[in-house]
Amino acid sequence: METGTVADKKKSKKKDLKDSQLIIRIAGADRDRFVALCEELDTSAAREIRRFIRDFLASHEDGS
């Protein structure tokens, strides 16, 4: 039997939300090309960067 309330579940989900930023500097032309390609592929630049970071971490943490 679950004891958590709906409010508790919502608070729990909020903990999983993105709460940090990573600021990078790249050439404007590269950024524009990346964003345009993401749009063509029906995704977002942020989603793809987050995916890259997760994959990068997973590939480097497995062998540690």
N, C-alpha and C positions, 0 to 999 in steps of 0.2 A: 504494500500500500504506500502510495506517495504521500508525503506530508507537506511538500512545498506548495505554496499558494501560487496563483497566476502571477502575482506581483513579484514573488521570489524568482520565478522562472524568467521573467522579463529582466530582472536585475542580473541574473546569471548570464543571459545572452548578451547583455551590455558589456560584460567583462571580456567577451570574445571580439568585440568590435575593434576596429583599427584605432589605435590611440597614439600613434607616432608618425612622424614625417621623416623622410630622407630627402634631403635637397642635394641634387647633383647639378653640375654644370657641364653642358655639352653644346656643341655647335648648333646654332639655330636651324641650319639646313637639315642636320641629322634629326633633330627633334621633329621638325615639320614632316619629314619623310616617314619617320616612325609613327607619328600620330595619324598621318594619312593612310598608311598601310594598315594600321589597327582598325581604322574606320572601314576600310575596304573588306577586312576580314570579320567585320561585325563584332569587334571586341574593343576594349579601351586600353589605352597606354598603361594606365595604372594597374589594370588587371594583369596585363602581360608582364609588367615589371615585378609584381607580387609573385606571379607564377615562376618567373626566373629565379627570384630569391629563394622560394621554397625548394625548387629543384636543385639549385646550387648548394643549399644547406644540406639537403638530403644526400646528395652525392658525395659531399665532403665529410659528413658526420658518420656515415656508414663505415668508412675505413679507419676511423680514429680509434 
